[in-house]
Amino acid sequence: MKRYLTLLVTLFFVGYSYAQQDLVQYVNTLQGSHNTSDFSHGRCSPLVGLPQGANFWSPNGFSIINKTVRGAGGGGFSLTPLVSRADLQEGNFSSGFDPDQVVGSPHYFKVATENGVTTEMTTTERCGYFKFTFPRSKEAFLLYGGGGKTDICINPEKQRITGFVTNQSWHSQARYKTYFIMQFNQPFVAYGTTQNQSKVILDQKQMDSGNGVGAYLKFKNGASVEVVTSISKISAEQAQVTLDREVGSKRFNEIKEQSYTVWNDLLNKILVEGGTEEQRKTFYSCMFRANLRPGKEYEVDKEGNPHYFYGGKIYDGKYHSNPILWDAYRSLFALQNIINTEGEKEYVQSLMKTKELSGWWPSGHVMIGNHAISVLADAWAKGIRTFDPETALKYYYHEITHSVLDSINNSAYNIDHERGYGRMGFENYFSQGYIPYPQNTNRVMETTSKTIEYNYDDFCAYKLAQMTGNKYYEDLFAKHIFNYKNVFDPSDDFFKGRDVEGNFDIDFNPYEWGGAFVEGNGWQWRFAVQQDAQGMMDLMGGEKEFIENLDELFSVRSDSVLHGGYGYWIHEINEAVAGGQGQYAQGNEPCFHNIYLYNHAGQPWKGQKLLRESLTKLYNSGPKGFPGDEDGGAMSSWYVFSAMGFYTVTPGVAQYSLGSPLFNKITITLESGKKFTIVADDNSADNVYIKSATLNGNSYSKNWITHDDIMNGGELHFEMSSKPNKQRGTGDQDKPYSLSKHN
């Protein structure tokens, strides 16, 4: 009997491993790493880390353009391999490499440099594991460098370096220490501390302190040096606890395989079939980027209890970091609500803690808007209810009726653009219904963009109040949910700057970037009201006029742009022009939903074609893989959604707008064990149009599906064609949510 049971268990695990595919092989972490100040293909680094990990590790000084790298590190420190004392003394830290020979996977990075050193990295959730293999005929040095004021101790007997770096919080301005441990597997032949990028070398010195302080270690010639590092914002003792728990006696390859398994499990949550190999590489490379944030900012003590550091103090519990919400609210959190429900339950609690501890929600001082409420409303709409909605609404009311100019972080820029905490310009927004933009100015003040985005956030607060039966806040925010109409000029159907007397900008040019708009022009912001497509149609005179204007967005000349108040072509302008889709800018977040608006106007086939064009022409798995800044998972999440054939146009509403699936079959495995499958028969590069559809076997004409449709499991089945079906999806009932229509 025992023999049969053993055989049964063995077959079960063999069957399971066979069913799960190796999807890590498709990920290229170098995607989006080819960037200049004038053009962004993602502005990404080839990171190694676990999904929503606490720390990420990367090659330092890595340039795919110059083909140079200077070492590896993360958490505020770096390790640079050198092959001579002269390199150390003369500051010859960078070395060339062949990009074609780089291995960039989620769990493992490897680069061989021209000085003969091979650098490898793998990771646990909080610890980094590095391996440096030196050429046999050369010396072997490692140079440690950290940021801020460093206190360091070299312990040759224990083959380790310990210490801490003192930094200052960008948010609270509180000083804090990051404690570190670096454990080496090889004895030190020589050692010493360094100062000012090795301009001062103090041989045999074991302890040092100060700005620019580092250390060097020398090993035997040709050594293969393994380094495990652990960092903590709580204490040196906690750094050791983390090292013992996550690494212990495990060696490099064990940690590497462990990390691989974590990533492969996650990637298998969405299994795509069909398409080209390059499309699968692009999809899973984007899946990697879409699952790096929000990171785990907490540490686990000896007893298994979580703690986190914030604003100079240590608190009990879990805490997750905040991505820039201006980007992430549109796509990243909506994707996590599907594939990482348990993680999102923790994250919304972290958003509430951020407000409690700092007095503000994140993002407003970095970009514009009060988008924490969007994340919370979307979570509630989709069944994630681990926060108190009345408290959230109270917090939001405080957020939008107070403001503080951010003069500390990126101060000159933020002062000039009037960015800060809370709601900048709230007095005018509530008294006049918009934020005024003065006449005869070339200044980038972003007032119309702020009005539109503040209005969307008020809509989300209104929806959260409505969903939770809070009549007081529902009525309060109902007064402002159509404020976007106050900056719309019916004379030419554009949103514009408007002065305090109510006059629209007399110098308005829809091709001119900046001014009353953030990172865009009048064309891109013409369709920015994501929650109310019907309301925009009404303003423009109806569905016919709306479609004509939307068609025009994609057909006018791409290169007819003016830099306006920016004073030069910012990189977002260059990326929009290079996209070649009229004035549409797929490379920046405000346009993410624009193509899907054809679903609201009864011509879904136009969106299907444009979406497929964007997916196939603007994205790839290589260093030039994105049409603009990837922005912490926002752009990758848009790609993952759109490649599956649907997208969240209006976070805060439990609904997704349909597009054109890139693959023949997509299977989403949910945390409940249920599966939602999208099948696209006769799908191809030419067959981009939806001919017909069924949902769970029933004929389906709608241009949208609900969150419950996905989470309950089932099948969405498309028949694809090379010719548009202009009868499908044209009825009023087929159109997705619009505030003016479904309020």
N, C-alpha and C positions, 0 to 999 in steps of 0.2 A: 504493500500500500504506500509506504514512504517513497519507494522508487517511482511509482506512478505520479505521486504528488510532486516530486522534484521535477519530473519530466514536464508536467503540466505548467508549473511555475516557470521553467526555462522557456517553454514554448511561448508563454504569455509575454515574457520580456523580449524574446526574439521578435515576436510579432509586433510589439509596440515599437521597438527600435526600427523595424523595417517600415512601419507606417509613417514614422516621422522622417521627413526628408532633410538632407543636408542643405540648409538654406544660407548658412553663414558663408558658404563658398561664393555666393553672389554679391556679398557686400564689399564695396570698395570705400574705405574711410578717407581716401584721398579725394573723393568727390567734393567739388567746390573749393579746392585749395589753390587754384590759380587766380590770383587777385592782384590788382594794383589800386592805387588811390583813385584812379579814374574809372575803373570798371571792376565790378564785383561779380564773380561767378559763384558766390556763396559765402565768401569770407569765412571758410571753414578750416579747421586744423584736423589732421588725422589722429583722432582721439582713441585711446584705449580706456575702457571702463565698462561697468555693468549698467543695465537699464535703470534709469533714475538713480544712478550711483551717487555716493557722497563725494567721491573724488574722481577726476579724470587725468590721465597721463598722456603726454604727447612728446614728439621730438621738439627740441628747442631750437629756435633760429632756423626753422624749416622753411625753405623757399623752393617751391616747385619750379619757379621761373629761373632763379639763379642756380638751382640744383646744388644747394649747399645746406648743411645742417651742422649744429654745434653740440648736440648731445640729446639728453632726454630729461624729463622731469614732470612736475606738477605740484599743486598745492603751495606754490610760491617758492619752489627751489628747483635747482637744475644740477645735473651731473654731466660733465663734459669729459669724454675720453681723449687723452693726448698720448703721443708716442715718443716724446722727448722732453727733457728739462727745458730745452730752448723754446718749445711751443708754449710751455707754462710761463716762462719769463717774458716772452715777446708777445703774448696774447694771441697766438695763432690758434684760435678756438674752433673756427669753422673748417669744414672739409667737404669736398664735392661728393656727389653720389649720382648713380644712374636711376632716374625715376622708374624705368621699366623693371628694375630689380627690387623695388620696394614692395614689401608685403604689408598691406594695410587692411587688417580685419578687426572686427569689434573687440575680439579677445586677445589679439596678438599683433604686434608691429615689429617689423624687422627692416633694417637698412644697413647696407655695407658701404662704407665710405672709402674715399681714395687713400686715406692714410692706413688702410688695411684693417681697421676696426669694424667689427660687426656688433651693432647695438640691437637688442631685443627687449620687448616690454610685454608684460601681461598684467593681470589685475585681479583683485578681489573687490568687494564693495567699497572698501576704504583704504586698502593697502596697494601699493605699487610694487611690482617685482621686475627688476631689471637684470639684464645679462649683457656683459661686455666681453667680447672675445678679441684679444689683441694678437697681432702677428707675432710669430715665434721669435723673429730676429730683432724685435724692437722693444723699447721700454714700455711700461704700462702705468700710466697715470690716470687718476680721476680727480677732477676739480669740482668741488662743491661750491655753489653760489646760491644765495638767497636774497630776497628783497627786504627792504626795511632795515631796522636795527636788528642785528643778529647776535645772539649769545651762543657760543659753540664750544663743545667739549669733545676732543678726540681721545678714545680709549683703545690703545693698541692691544692691550691684553684681551679685551672682549671683542675686538675687531668691529667696533661700532663708532658711530658719531651720533651724539645727541645734542639737543639744544632747543632754542625757540627763537622765533622771529616776531618782533613787535610791529604791528601794523595799526592802521587807523580805519575804522569803519567808514565807508563812503556815505552811509545813510545816517547813522547816529553820531558820527565823528568820535565815538568812543575808541580808546586804544585797547587792543587785545593781543594776546600771544597765541601763536600757532606753534605747538610743541611738535618736535619731530624725533624719530629714531631711524637710523640707517644701519642695518646689520649686514656685514660683509662675510662672505664665505672663505676669503683668503686673508692671510696675514699681511700686515703692512711692512714693507721693506724700509720705507721712509715716510715721513708725514710732516705737516706743518700747517700753520694758518696763513691766510692771505688777506690782503687789503686792497681795495680799489682795483678790482679786476686783475689781481695778481701783480700789480705794479710794485707791491711790497710783499715779499715772501719771508716768513719767519719760520725757519726750519726747526723741527723738533718741538715747536710750541704746541701744547695740547689744549689750551683754553684761550679764548679771545672774545671780545665784545665790541660792538660798534657798527655804524653804518658801513655797508660795503665789505663786511668781514666774511671770509669764506675759509675753505680748507682744501689742501691737496693731499692725496694719498698715492703712494707708489707701491706697486706690486712687483712680483718677479716677472721677468721678461716673458712675453707670450701667455700671460695668465688668462684664464677664463673666470671673470669676476661676476658673482651673483650678488645683487643688492636687494634687500627687502626694506621697504620704507613704510612707516606708519606715521600719521599726523593726527593731532587732536587740538581742538580749541578749548578743551576742558582742563587737561593736565598732562604732565609727562607720564604719570601712572596710567592714565586712560589710554595714551598712545601704546603703552606696553600691553595693556589688556586687549586692545584691538589687534595688535600684532599676534599675540598668542592665540586668540580666538580664530582669526581669519586665515592665518598662515601656519603657525605652529612649526611643525617639522616638515611640512610639505615642501617639495622642491619645485623648480620652475615649471617643468612639464606637467606636473600634477595640477598646479594652479591654472595653467593654460587650458588644460582639458576641462577643468571645472568651469572656467569662464565661458568656454565654447558651449558647454551644455546649457548654461543659463540663457545665452543669446539664441541658441538654436530653438530652445523651447519657446521663447518669445516670438521669434520670426515665424514659427509654425502656427501661430494664432491666425495668420492670414496666409493661406496657401493659394498661389496663383498658378494657373496652368495655361499653356498656349503663349502667344506672343513670341517675340524673338528673345534670344539669350540676353542681348543688350537691354531689352526692356525689363527682363527679370532682374538683371543686375541693378538697373536704375531703381526699380521698385524697392528691392530689399536694402539698397544703400539709403534710400529715403526712409524706409522703416527704421533703420538704425538711427538716423538723425532725429526722427520723430519720437524716439523713446529714450532720449538722454535726459530730458527735463520733465517735470521739476525734480531736482536732486534731493536726496535724503541728507538733510543737514544735522541729523541727530547721531549720537554715539551710544553704544550699549555697554553698560558696566558689567562687572564680574557676575552679578546676580541676574543679568539679562534684562535690566531695566533701561529704557531709553532716556537720554538727557540731551539737551541742546544748548548752545551758547547763542545769546542774542543781546546786542547792545550793551556789552560789558557784564552781563549776568548769565548764570546757568539756571535753566529751568528743567523741570521733569516733563517727560513725554516726547512725542515725535514732532518733528518740524521739517517741512519741505520748502526748499528755496523757491523764489518767485521769478519766473522768466519775465521778460518785458511783455506786459499784458497787451499792449497795443498790437503786437504781432500775434501773440499766442492765443488770444481769446477767439480769433476767427476760425481756427482750425485745430490747433494742437490739443486743447482740452476736450473738444468735441470728439476727436479720435480716441483719446484716453477714456472718455465716458463709455465707449464701446468695448475696448480691448483691455482696459485696466481699471475696472470699476472699483475694486478694493483700494487701489492706490489713490483714485480720485476722492474716495471717501475721506482719506487722510488729508489730501491736499486742501480741500475746501475748509477743513478745520485749521490748517496752517494759515490760510488767508485771513480767517477770523483772528487768529493769534497775532498776525502781523499788525492788524489795526489796533488790537488791544495793547501791544507792547510799544509800538512806535507812534501811535496816534494818527497814522495815515495808511492808506493802501498803496501798493507799489504802482509804478509806471508813469504817473502823471508828470513827474519831474524829468523823465527820460524822453517820453513822447507826449501825446496828448490824450485826454479822456480819463474816465473813471471806470475802467473796464473790469475791475474786480467783480462788480455787480453782474456783468455779463456771465462770467464764469459761474457765479453762484446761482443765477437764474437758470442757466442751461443745465447745471447739475440737478437742480430741483425738478425741472421739467422732465428730466430723464431718470428720475427715481433715486437720485443720490441725496439723502436727506440727513446728513450727519452734522448739520449746523442748525442753529435756531434762526428761522427766517425773520422774525420780528427784530431780533438783535441786528441781523444783517441790514435790514432796512433802516434802523436807527443809525447804524454806522454810516450807511450810504448818505443819509440826510445830512449828517455832520460833514461828511466828505465834500459834498457839493455846495455847502453854504459857508465854507471857509477856504482860505488859500494862503500859502506862504511861498513867496518867490524863492526858487532854489539858486542861491548865489554861491554855493560851495562846490557842487559837482558840475564840471563843464560850465563854469560860472558865466563867462562872457556870452557864450551861446545861449544859455538859458535865460539870462537877463534880457538879451536882445529880442529873443522870441517869446518872452513872457511865459516861461514854463516854470512849474513848481509843484508843490504838494496841494492836494485838494482840487478845487475847480477854479482855475485862473479865469477871471472875468465873470464870476458868478453873479455879481450885482446887476450888470447889464443883461446877462442871459435871462434872469428872472424878471427884471423890470421892463425890458424892451422886447424880450423874446429872441434875442440874438446878441452876439458880441460885435460891437461896431468896428469897422475898418475905416480909418480916416482917408479922406481924399488926398490926391497929389502926394502920395508917398510910395516909395519903392521898397519899403521895409517888409521883411518876411515876418508877419505877425500871426498867421495861421488862424485868423478869427473865424472865417467861414467853416473851415475844417473842424475847428473846435465846436462851433455851434451844432454842426451835423452829428459829430461823435458824441457830444454831451446829450443830444436828443436821443440817440440810440440807447445810451446808458439809462436815461430816464425811462425809456420804453421797457428796458429789462427790469428796472425796479417796479414799474407798473405791473408787469407780468408776474413778477414774484409775489407782489401783494395780492394780485388777482388769484393766483394759484393757491395761496395760503389763507384766503378769506380775510385779509387785512384791509377792511374797507377804508380806514383812515388814510393809509398810504396809497391805496389804489386811487382814491379821489384826489389826493394831493398831486400825484404824478400825472394823473390824467389831464391836468391843466397844461402840461408842457410837452406832451408826447407828439405834438405836431409843430413844434417850433422850427423844424427844418424848413417849413414853408415860408418863413419870414426872410430867408436869404435867397429865395428863388425869384428870378426876374422873368416874368411871362413874356417880355418883349422879344426874347431870343432863346428862352428855355434853358438858361444856365443858372446855376448857383453862383453867387458873386459876393464880393465884399460890399458892405452897406454901412454908411456912416451913421453917426448918432442922430442926425436929422431924418434918417430914413431913405436917403438917396443912395442908389447903387453906384458902384465904382465907375466913374466916367472914363477911366483909362483901361477898363477891362479888356483883356485880350485872351481868348480861351487857350491860346498856345503858350502863354507866359506862365512859367513855373513860379512858385513862391507867392509872395504877397499875402493874400487872404487864405492861401492853401499851404498845407504841409506836404512836402515831397511829392508834388504833383501840380497839375494845372486845372483849368476849368473843365477840360474834356474828361479827365479821370474822375473828378469829383462831381460830375454831372449826374452820375448814377450811384452815388455813395449811400443813399438811404436804403440800406439792406433790408430793413424791417417793413418797408412799405412801398413795394413796387407799384401797387395800384395807386397809391397817393401820388407818386411821381407821374404816372400816366395821366391822372386827373389834372395835374398842374400843366402838363404839356399839351393837353387838349384831347387826350384819348389814346386808345391802343395803337391806332395807325401812326399817329405822330410820335409816340414813344418808340415804336419799332424803327421808324425812319431815323430818329436821333441815335438809337442804339446801333443801327447799321452804319451810320456815319462815323461813330467812334472807331470802328474797325476798318474804315475805308479811306479816311483822310490821310494825308501824307504823314509818315512817321517822323521825318526829319524836319518838319516845320514847327520848331519849338524855339522859345526864347528863355534864357536863364533867369530873367527877371531880377528880383531882389537878391537872389543868391550871388549874383555877380560873376558867376562862371557856370559851366555845365557840371553840376554835381553828378556823381557817378550814377545816381538813379535816372537822370536824363539820358545818359549814354546807353544805359541798359534798356530803357524804354524804346529808344530809337532803333537799337540793334534787334529788338524783338520783331520788328517789321509787321506789326498788326495794327496799323493806324496809330491812333493816340492811346490805345489800350496798353497798359503797363503790367504785364504778368509778373514782372520782377519786383513789384512792391505791393504790400498787403491791401491797400484800399481798393484795388481792382479785382481781388480774388473772386468776388461773387458776380462780377459783371456779366460774364458769358452766360451764367445760369439764369439771368433775368429774361432770356428768351422764353423760358418755361412759363413765366408769368404773363407773357404777351401773346400766348397762343401760337408761337412759331418755334417749338423746341428743336426742330431739325437744324436750325441755324446754329444753335448752341452746341449741338452734337458735333458738327463739323469743326467748329472753332476749338472746342475742347480737345478733340483728337489732334488737331494741328499743334496746339500748345504742348500737349503731352509728348509728342514725337519730335518736335523741332526745337523746343526750348530746354529740354532736360536730357541728361545722359548720366552715366555712372562715372565719368572721368573728372579730372581736375576742373574742367569748364562745365560742370554739370548742372548749374543753376542759372536762371536768367536774372539774378540779383542776389541781394543778401538773403541767406537762408534763415536768419533770424531765429535761432534757438528752437528749431523744430516746426516753425509756422509754415514755411514753404514746403518742407518735406511732407508735412501732414496734408497740405492741399494736394500734393501729387498723389499720395496714397489714396486719399478719398477719391479724387477724380479718376485715377486709374481703375478703381473698383466700380466706377459708374455712378457715383452720387456724392453730394457735398452739402455741408451745413451752411446754407445761405444766411440764416437768421438764428444764431445761438440765442437761447432763451425760449425757443419754440422747438418742440420735440418732433422735428420733421427734417427730411433731407430731400434736396432737389436732385432729380435724375440727370445724368449726362450721357456719356458714351463709353462703356467699359473697354479698357485696352486689351483685356485678356479673355480667353474663351471661357474660363471658369475661375471663380474666386470663392474660396471657402473660408468663412470667418468662424473660428472656434471660440465660443464665448466662455467666460469663467464658469458659467452654470453647466457646461458640458454640451449645451445645445449648439447647433450649427446653422448659420445663415449662408446660403449659397446663391451666388449670381452666375447664371449661365448665359452665354452669348453665342448662340448658334450662327454659323456662317460668318463669324467675325473675321475681319482682315483689315489690311491697310486701306483698302478701298471701301469696304463695307462698314462705314462709320455711323450709319443712320439706324435708328430703331424702327423696324418695320411693324412689329407687334410685340406685346408683352403679356405675361401672365404672372400672377403672384399666388403662390401655393395652388397652382392649377387653375385659377380663375382668371378670365380675361381682365386685363388691367390697362386702362387708358391714362391714368393719372401721371403727372410729371413729378411726383413726389411719393415718398414712403415715410412711414412713421418710425420713431425709435422703437416702439413696441414690435413693429413688424420684424425688425432685426433681432431684438433681444428674445423674442418668443421662438426664434428659429423658423426656418422655412426656406423657400426657394423663389427667387425673382428670376424669371426666364425671359430672355430677349431673343427675338429673331432679327438679325441684322441684315442690312441691305446697302447696296451702293447708291440707291436712289431714296430721297427723302419721302417719308409718308406724311403728306400734308393734311391728312384727315385725323391722324392720331394725336391725342393730347391737346386738342384745341378748344374743348368745352370749358365753361367756367369752373366746373367741379374738378377739372384736371389741373388747375393752376395752384401753385403752392401758396403758402401763407402770405398775406399782406395785411398790415394793421388796418388800413381803411376798409378792407373788405370783410375781415374776420373778427373785428373787435367785438 
